[in-house]
Amino acid sequence: METLTHFLRGLIGIAAFLGLAVLFSSNRKAIPWRLVGAGMILQVVIAFAVLHLAPLRAVVEAVSRFFVAIMGFSNAGAEFLFGKLVDDQQAWGYLFAFKVLPSIIFFAAFTSLLYYLGILQRIVYAFAWVMTKTMNLSGAESLSASANIFIGQTEAPLLIKPYLATMTPSEILCIMVGGMATIAGAVMVAYISFLGGNSVEQQVVFGMHLLTASVISAPAAVLTAKMLLPQTEEVNRNLEVSRERIGTNVLDALANGTTDGMRLAVNVGGMLLVFTAMIALTNYLLSHWIGDWTGLNGLMARVSHGAYPEFTLQAFFGYLFSPLAWLMGIDSGNLLLAGQVIGEKTILNEFYAYTTLGKLKASGAIADERAVIILTYALCGFSNISSIGIQIGGISALAPNQRPTLAALGVRALIGGSIACFLTACVAAMLT
């Protein structure tokens, strides 16, 4: 009975989020419902196979263990640099400074090596071939959507650089939504650390869910993009990966990847420092000024039953986004905290939201493992406000003539990326 309830809640959520995509569509009559159906079926089939078919689950768990092993390799480098400073393995500062950031740097370098050797392109091509055959996409769209499973929203377009200048607005939006709805492997290792803590088995479990989320979010992103801005022009069906390489040899590729990883790690650390400080400042103003003067602090404590003793940004997010959490299948006891992390992901970024989710899980504030799993899927994407600027700057550097199109589609891409992540969470809710 409980399984049936979960399945029906997931269907309700899927219907609601597809309805939102229809609402924001630029051409409702041209929505390709066959493609939408194929994308949803592809999502459900892949998720079911990974979560419930033992042979495929074992393969994905093996890949997840590889990600966990990578974290161990980066720890060896961190211990070489920092020595006994990394001994306090229970402190959050240790986890972030000596496990998360070095993992980002190492995985970025490793990904660059795979790209140079051509291994990553072959894997991407295999995923793209499946998406082209099942969803009737252009070759460039399929390649970019598939690449986003492994690399970031500004790196994936490198695989289709020769096609960018002549792509239609619908294709450009598909690329943007694909970037918004997935995460890069370099930061995936960080989220595994946040959610798995010091338990290797928990790291493997959440690594498996993050990998599954990244894979099934690709078709979700495509179908959402095509609902928001249906394709009406003829497109190039050619499925050919760009031969452009990162670096002139293996050592150069590793060096380039290391440099990129360091930039990303510094950016992540600085971003979290600033966002955390700004939230603290905002909460001080909301609670000590507005909350005290208007009596909102007491009201918030009463209506939230003590979950939020003061009027804060987290409380605002919790109430604003809790309806979305309900549509994703979160139980009523965890709606406010779930709404909070969804709000943090959308307004700030998924990195900040995953740190919050990891702390809520570790403290027992969200004790329901199913709720944590659903949120793991919901947060698994770069769909936040700052990503609009990142995409406009990154993609327009490869195709300057597309900058006006990128700027015009920025908000629509954020909406599409968010809906795609939420659809992915609904599928997870149906099957867990």
N, C-alpha and C positions, 0 to 999 in steps of 0.2 A: 504493500500500500504506500509506504514511504517513497519507494522508488518511482511509483506512478506519479506521486505528488511532485517529486523533483522534476520528472520528465515534463509534466504539464506546466509547471512554473517556468521551465526553460523555454517551452513553446510560446508562452505568453510574452516572455521577454523578447524573444526573436521577432514575434509579430509586431511588438511595440517599437523596437528599434528599426525594423524595416519600414514601419509606418513613418518614423521620423525622417528616414532617407527619402521617402516619397514626398513628404511635406516640403523638404528643402530642395527637391529636384528642380532643375532648370527646364525640363521638358518631360513631364509625366507620361505623355502619350508615347514617347520613344523609349521608355525604360525597357531594356532587354530581359524580359522575365525568364527566358530560357537560361540566359547566363546567370541570373540571380539564383535560380533553382539549382543549376549545376554547381555554383560556388558553395551554396549551403550544404548540398549533398557531399561535396568534396570535404568540407569542414567536418561534418558529422562522421563520415566514413573513416577519415584519418584519425580523428580523436578517439573513436570507438576502437579502432584497430590498435592504437598505441596503449590505451588504458585497459583494454579487456582481452586482447589476443596475446597469449603468453609469448610466442616467438618474436613478434614485433616489439612487444614491451621489453623483452630482454635486450634487443638491439638498441633501443633508445636508452635503456638503463646503462648499457655499456658505453654509449656516447656520453651520457651524464657522468659516469665514473671518470671518463677521460677529462671532462671539464674540471671535476674535483681534483684529479691528479695534477692538472695544470696549476691549480691553486697551490698544491704542495710544491711544485717546481719553483713557482715564484716565491714561496716562503723560503726556499733555500737561498735564493738571491737576497731576500730581505735580511735573513740572518747573517749573511756574509757582510752586508753593509752596516747593519745596526746592532749586531751582537746580542748582548743581554737585554737590550731595550725591548726585545720582542718576547720576553719571558712571561709577562703578565697577560696570559691568553684569555682571561675572563673580562677584561676591561673593554668597553666599547671603543675607546681611543686606540687600543691595540688592534682590534678587528679592522677598523677603518684605515689607519695609517700604515699598518704593517702587513695586512693581508689583502684588503680591497684594492688600494692604489697600486701596489706592485703587481697584482694579478692583471689589472687593466693594461699596464705597460707591457707585461710579458705576452699577453694574448694578442695585443695589437701587433707586436713584432712577429709572433707566430703566424697570424693571419696574413701579414705582408709576405712572409716566406711562402705560404701556400698559394698566394696569388701569383707570385713570381714564377713558381714552379708549374703553374697552370692547373693545379689540382682543384682549387676552389672554383675555377671557371667550369670545369667538367661537372662538378656537383651541381652548380647553379643551372647548367644547361639541362641536366636530367629533370630537375624540378620544373624548369621553364617549358620543356617539351610536354610534360603532363598537363600543365595549365593551358598551353596553347590548344591541345587536342580537346580538352574538356570544356573550356570556356571561350574558345574561338577568339582569342586576343591577338593583337599585333605582336610580332616577335620581340620588339623592344619592351613593350609592357610586361610580357611574360618574364623576360630576363631580369628586368629591374625588380619586379615583385619577388622573384625567386632569390635574387641577390640580397634583398633586404632581410631574408631569414638569417643570413650569416654576417653581413656587414652593415654599416650605418647608412643613414638617410642621405648623406652627401658623398659617400664612397660608392654606393651601388650604381648611381648614374654613370660612373666611369666605364662600366661594362657596356653601356649603350651610347657612349659619347658621339659616335658618328651619326646617330639618328636624332639626337636632341633638337637640332636646329630646325628640322622640318616636321616635328611632331605636332599633332593637332591639340587643341586645348583639352579635349577629353583624355588623350594619352598623357599629357602633362599632369593633369589632375590625378590620374591613376598612379603615376610615379610618386607624386607628392603624398597621396593617401597611403600608398604602400610604405613610404618612409615613416609616416606618422604612426602606423599601426603595428610596427615591429620594432625590435631592439637589436643592437649590435652584439656580436659575441663577446667583444671586449668588456662590455658592461654586464653581460649575463653572469659572468663569474662573480661579480660583486653582489648581485642579487641572490645568487646561491649562498654566498657567505651570510648575508643578512637573514635569510629565511631558515637556513640549515643550522646556523650557530656553529658549535664545535663538534656536532655529531656528523660523522661521515655519512651514515645512512640517511639522515635527514637531508643532508646536502644532495645526495643522489636522488632522493624523492623529489625535491623541489627543482633540481636540475632537469629531471625528466619532464616535470610540468612546464617549466619555462621553455624547454626545447619544443614541446608539443604546442604551446601557445604561440611561439614564434612561427612555426610551420603553418598552423591552421589560420593564423591571422592574415597570411598572404592572400588566399582566396577571398577571405572576408573583406580585405581592403579593396580588391578588384571589383567585387560585386557592389560594394558601397559606392565606389567612385563612379561606376557606370550607371548607378541609379541617380546620383547627384548631377552628373553631366553626361548623358548618353552619347555614344559615338554615332554620328550621322555621316561622316565622311569616309572615303576609302582609306585604308591604312596599309602599311608595309608589313606583310606576313613573314618576311625573312627572319629566320632565327639563327643569328650569327653573333658570337661573342667577340667583343673588341679584343684585339691582340695586344693592346697597350699594356706594358708591364711596369711594375713599381720597382725601380732599381736596375742597375746594369749587370749585377751578379748577385749571388746568394748573400754575401756579406753586406752589400749595398742595400738589398731588400730588407735585411734584418735591421740595419741602421735606420733606414727610413721608417720602418714600422715602430722601432723604439722611440724615435723622435715624435712620431704621431701619437704614440701611446703616452708619452710624457706630457704632451700638450693636453691630451684628453684628461689625464689624471690630475694635472694642475687645475684645469678648468673645472673638473668635478669638485675637487677640494675647495677651491675658491668660491664656486657657486653655492655649495652647501653652507659654507661659512657665512656668506652674505645673506642667503635666504633665511637661515636660522636666526641670524641677528635681526633681520628685518621683521620676521614673524614675532620675535620677542618684543621688539619695539611696538609693532602694531597691537599685540595683545596687551601691552601696558596701557596704551591709549584707550583701547576698547574697554578694558576692565576697570582701570583706575579713574578714567574720565567719564566715558559714556556710561559704563556699567554702574558705577557708584552714583552718579548724578541722577540717572533715570530709573534706578532700581532694577535694571536688567540683570545684574549679577544674581540677585535673589530669585528672580523669575526663572533664569536659566537653570539654577541649581534645583529648583522645584520641578520644572517640566522635564528635565533630563534625569531626575531621580539621583542626583549627585554625580552623574557621569561627567558633567561640565560644571564645576562649582562657580565659574565666572563666565562672563560674556567674552569669548575669545574668537579668533579666526577659525580655530578648529571646530568650535561649536557651530559657527555660521556654516562652515563647509558640511558638517554633519547633518544639519537639518536641510540644507539646500540640495544635497546630492543623495540623501537617503532614499528618495523614491526610485532613483536609478539603481541603487543597491538592491531594493526589493525586486525590481524587474529582473535582475540578474540571478535571483534565487537565494539571496542572503536571508537568514531567519530573522525574525523581529527583534530578538535580543541583541543582535549585533549591527542593526541598521545604522545607528548614529556613528559608530566608529568606522564602519565601512564607508559611509558617506563622507566622513572626514578624509580618509586616505584617497578616495576617488577625486575629491575636490583638490587635495594637495597635488595629485598627479596632473590634473587638468590645468590648474592655475599656475602651479610652480613647475614641477617636473616629476617624472616617474622615479628618479633616483631618490629624491626627498621622500616620496610616498613609500617606497620600499623600505627605507630606513625606519619610517614610522611603523609600517606593518611588522617589520622584524622585531621592533621593541614591544609592540602590542602582543605579538605572539609569545615572545620570551617572558613577558611579565604575567601572562595569563589573562590579560584584559580581553583578548579574543581567544577563547579556549577551544572553540569549535573548529576542528581541523578543516572541515568542508568549507567553512566561510573563508578561511585563510587561502585555501586552494582556489576558490572562485575569484578572490581578489588578486591572487597571483596572476591569473589570466587577464583580469580586467585592467591591471596596471601595466601589462606587457606591451608597451608601445611608447613612441616618442611624441604622442599627441598632446602637446601643451602649447601655450601661447608663444613661448620663446622659439619654438621650432619653426614657426612661420618665417621669422627673420633668418634663421639658420638655412632653411631651404632656399629662400629667395637669393641669399648671398652665395650659397654653395653651388646650386644648379646653374644660376645665371653666369657664374664664372666659366662654366663649360659651354654654355650657349647664350651669349649676351643678348641675342635677338628675342629670347623668350622671357626676358625680365618683366615686361609689362604683363604678360600672361600669368607668370608666377605670382606677381604682386596681386593681381585681380582675383586669383584663386586661393589665396592664403587662408582666409577664414573658412572657406568651403572645405579646404583640405583638413583643417583642424576638426571640423564637424565630422567629416568622413572618417578620419583616423580614430576619433573617439567612438563613433558608432561601430566601427569594425572591431575594436577592442572589446566593446560591450557585447557584441554578437558572440565573440569567442568565449567570453565569460559565461554566456547563456548556454552555449554548447557544453562547456565544462560542467555547469550546474545540472544539465540533463543527464550526464553520464557518470556523476560521482555521488 
